Each structure stands twice: as structure tokens, then as C-alpha cells.
Amino acid sequence: MSQQQTLFSVLPPQDVDTDDCLQDYTYLFSPDILKDNVAFITGGGSGIGFRIAEILMRHGCHTIIASRNLQRVSEAAKKLTAATGQRCLPLSLDVRQPQTIIAAVDEALRQFKKINILINNAAGNFLCPASGLSFNAFKTVIDIDTLGTFNTSKVLFEKYFQGHGGVIVNITATLSYRGQALQVHAGTAKAAIDAMTKHLAVEWGPSKVRVNSLAPGPISGTEGFRRLGGLRADADAHISMIPLQRAGNKTEIAHGVLYLASPLASYVTGTSLVVDGGNWLTSANHFSAILGSASPSANL
């Protein structure tokens, strides 16, 4: 093994904290592993979704990035195309409203003629004690995360995957593995998606559709990480409890998605890939340091 290969086995790939493309990228996968594929990515205008789009595009994939904020995905699409040379179509949709998904998928199919990969990345989250969580706030997170994942998957299946096969990757979380304070809404929503992943993998497998989940840990350069870091008085102590002794980055999550979406995972379906440095195995789940700082209510 060369010194370069040894370093790659222990060091994280380079990343940037902002919603900008990587200045430098070293290929660990074949550069054309997704050549001529088309990926539909919800929440692709920022954070993890943006980096997923970039990494897929760097490996030959065209993308559709879709969210409620058309201006955000339009600006992101320009950056992604300039950096990768691949097509990126920005579209507006609300994953809670099936008619907007249908319209977006119809437009994507009109322009690209096919969609091979769906990345369900749209999500809503915040820190809040269960006792302070409004009924509507809980419902809103379930609507975006769980119903949004089902709505988009169902539309893509009916519009294209059922007759052509495809790959679905659902971005979930480890929150429900032990139970997490201040996260009953997000943990419940993501646990439901993990269950949905298994059910859809079984039902849609005969149509040559693979369905998997990916559960990130603490990921730097994301809004969720910034919010958590800003509230926690013991952020450094939390990081030190992670077996790999650091937070992850967006490129590492995107590489996990790239694996699941690629032919390398051709016999992988109905499972969840945890990409968290071992965080959920060792880190505290009570957030005692921020209970006093967390918003006492959420009235979305």
C-alpha cells in the first residue's frame, strides 16, 4: 500500500464549511461510476444535500435539486454546474404537497427523459423538550421528514422506477437508536423512515428498485451542527467521546451516498448505513448541558 493510500485510510477528505463546491477533489471511486445517470435530490440547495449533489455530479451524474426555496437551488445549481460540468436542474417543490412533487418530476423527466436515483434529503429539525413541543411543531417535522420521503418515493416509483428500476437513498439519523432528549419529533420521524426503507425494499425489489438509508453523525459545515455547537457548553467534550475523535464532514456523507447509489452496492437493499464515527455508540444522549438553553416551546 502506498503512503497516499495509507493516509486516505485514516484522514478525512477535504471539505469546506460553506455551501460552495470543493476547491480540490481526489477520486477514490472511478470518476465515471455514475456516468449518464440522473439523480433527483430533495433539499439539495445547501448543507449535506448540496455536497451529495456535487459528489454525484463529479462522478458523471446529472442532477435535479429541489426544495421550496427556488432562489437557493438556482444559485446552487450554477455553482454545481460550473464546478463539475454536469447538468443541474433547480426546481421548486414542497415534499408535503404531492402535486408539487408530481409537477417537478414531470419537468425533470421532460428534460432528462429518465431518473435513476432518488435522494430523500429534505428535513426539518430543531432542539426542543417534548413538554414544550407544540402539536403543530411535531406534526410539521413528521410531515416534512416522513410523509415527504414517502410522497417523493411514491411519485418517482409510479412515474419511472416501477418500469425501469432505480435507487432510493433516504437520509435518516441515529436519534432513535437509544432515545435522545430534545429530539422526540426528529427521532420519531427518522425511525419511521428507517422502517419505510425496509418495507419499500421488500415491495419494490421485484421492480429492480433498491432502497437504503444513510444515518449521518455530527457533520461539520451544516446548519444542524452550527446550532448544536452554539448551544452546547460541552461541545469539545462531546467530540472527544466519539471513537474517531472528530466530527464528520459533508464529503464523507456524500461518499456514503455515492456508494449506496452506485453499482458497488448492487446487492444492498433494505438496510441503513451509519456514518457517524461511532458517535451513537458512546456519546451521551441526555443533553443536560443545554436543557436550560433550549427553546421552551416550538410553535411551528
Residue pairs with C-beta under 8 A, 6 or more apart in sequence:
8 26
8 28
12 246
12 248
12 249
12 251
12 252
13 26
13 28
13 249
13 251
13 252
13 255
14 22
14 23
14 24
14 25
14 26
14 251
15 22
15 51
15 220
15 221
15 249
15 250
15 251
15 252
16 22
16 23
16 221
17 220
17 221
18 221
19 45
19 46
19 47
19 50
19 76
19 79
20 79
21 54
21 79
21 80
21 82
21 83
21 84
22 54
22 83
22 251
25 58
27 58
28 255
29 59
29 255
29 258
29 259
29 262
29 264
30 59
31 58
31 59
31 60
32 59
32 60
33 59
33 60
33 258
33 262
33 263
33 264
34 56
34 59
34 60
34 61
34 117
34 258
34 261
34 262
35 59
35 60
35 61
36 60
36 62
37 56
37 60
37 61
37 62
37 116
37 117
37 261
38 61
38 62
38 63
38 64
38 108
38 112
38 114
38 115
38 116
38 117
39 53
39 56
39 61
39 62
39 63
39 64
39 115
39 116
39 117
39 118
39 119
39 261
40 63
40 64
40 66
40 105
40 108
40 115
40 117
40 118
40 119
40 152
40 156
41 49
41 52
41 53
41 56
41 63
41 64
41 65
41 66
41 118
41 119
41 121
42 49
42 66
42 67
42 93
42 95
42 119
42 120
42 121
42 122
42 148
42 152
43 49
43 66
43 67
43 121
43 122
43 123
44 50
44 52
44 53
44 63
44 64
44 65
44 66
44 67
44 73
44 76
44 119
44 121
45 65
45 67
45 69
45 72
45 73
45 75
45 76
45 90
46 72
46 76
46 223
47 221
47 222
47 223
47 224
47 250
48 121
48 171
48 216
48 219
48 222
48 250
48 253
48 254
49 65
49 119
49 121
49 122
50 65
50 76
50 80
50 250
51 250
51 251
51 253
51 254
52 119
52 121
52 250
52 253
52 254
52 257
53 63
53 65
53 76
53 80
53 88
54 80
54 83
54 84
54 254
55 251
55 254
55 255
55 257
55 258
56 63
56 117
56 254
56 257
56 258
56 261
57 63
57 80
57 83
57 84
57 86
57 88
58 83
58 84
59 258
59 262
60 86
61 86
61 117
62 86
62 87
62 88
62 89
62 112
63 80
63 86
63 87
63 88
63 89
64 88
64 89
64 90
64 91
64 104
64 108
64 112
64 115
65 73
65 76
65 77
65 80
65 88
65 89
65 90
65 91
66 73
66 90
66 91
66 92
66 93
66 104
67 73
67 92
67 93
67 122
68 92
68 93
68 94
69 92
70 90
70 91
70 92
73 90
73 91
73 92
74 90
76 88
76 90
77 88
77 89
77 90
80 86
80 88
81 87
81 88
87 112
89 107
89 108
89 111
89 112
91 104
91 107
91 108
92 100
92 104
93 100
93 101
93 103
93 104
94 100
95 101
95 122
95 144
95 147
95 148
95 149
95 151
95 152
96 143
96 144
96 147
96 148
96 151
97 151
98 151
98 154
98 155
101 151
101 152
101 155
102 155
102 159
105 115
105 155
105 156
105 159
105 160
106 159
108 115
109 115
109 159
109 160
114 160
114 164
115 156
115 159
115 160
115 161
115 166
116 166
116 167
117 166
117 167
117 168
117 169
117 261
118 152
118 153
118 156
118 161
118 166
118 167
118 168
118 169
119 168
119 169
119 171
119 257
119 261
120 148
120 149
120 152
120 153
120 168
120 169
120 170
120 171
120 193
121 171
122 144
122 145
122 148
122 152
123 144
123 145
123 171
123 186
123 189
124 140
124 141
124 144
124 145
124 186
124 300
125 141
125 183
125 185
125 186
125 224
126 227
126 295
126 298
127 182
127 183
127 227
127 228
127 231
127 287
127 290
127 294
127 295
128 137
128 182
128 185
128 294
128 295
128 297
128 298
129 181
129 182
129 291
129 294
129 296
130 184
132 294
132 295
132 296
132 297
132 298
133 184
133 185
133 297
133 298
134 297
134 298
134 299
134 300
136 299
136 300
137 185
137 298
137 299
137 300
138 184
138 185
138 188
140 300
141 185
141 186
141 189
142 185
142 188
142 189
142 192
144 189
145 186
145 189
145 190
145 192
145 193
146 189
146 192
146 193
146 196
149 170
149 193
149 196
150 196
153 168
153 196
153 200
153 211
156 166
156 168
157 166
157 204
157 207
157 209
160 166
161 168
161 204
161 207
161 209
162 204
162 207
162 209
163 207
164 208
165 207
165 208
165 209
166 208
166 209
166 210
167 209
167 210
167 211
167 260
167 261
168 200
168 209
168 210
168 211
168 212
169 212
169 213
169 214
169 257
169 260
169 261
170 193
170 194
170 196
170 197
170 211
170 212
170 213
170 214
171 213
171 214
171 215
171 216
171 253
171 257
172 190
172 193
172 194
172 197
172 213
172 214
172 215
172 272
173 186
173 187
173 190
173 215
173 216
174 215
174 217
174 274
174 276
174 279
174 280
175 183
175 186
175 187
175 190
175 191
176 187
176 188
176 190
176 191
176 194
177 280
178 280
178 285
179 187
179 285
180 187
180 285
180 287
181 285
181 286
181 287
181 288
181 291
182 287
182 290
182 291
182 294
190 215
193 213
194 213
194 215
194 272
197 211
197 212
197 213
197 270
197 271
197 272
198 270
200 209
200 211
201 210
201 211
201 212
201 269
201 270
202 270
204 211
205 269
205 270
210 260
210 265
210 266
210 268
210 269
211 269
211 270
212 260
212 265
212 268
212 269
212 270
212 271
212 272
212 273
213 271
213 272
213 273
214 253
214 256
214 257
214 260
214 272
214 273
214 274
214 275
215 272
215 273
215 274
215 275
215 276
216 248
216 253
216 275
216 276
217 242
217 247
217 248
217 274
217 275
217 276
217 277
217 279
217 280
218 225
218 228
218 238
218 239
218 242
218 247
218 248
218 276
218 277
218 279
219 225
219 247
219 248
219 249
219 250
219 252
219 253
220 247
220 248
220 249
220 250
221 249
221 250
222 250
225 247
228 235
229 235
231 290
231 293
231 294
232 238
232 287
232 289
232 290
233 289
233 290
234 289
238 283
238 284
239 245
239 246
239 247
241 279
241 282
241 283
241 284
242 276
242 277
242 278
242 279
242 282
242 283
243 277
243 278
243 279
243 281
243 282
244 277
244 278
245 277
246 277
247 277
248 275
248 276
248 277
252 275
253 275
256 273
256 275
259 265
259 273
260 268
260 273
274 280
287 294
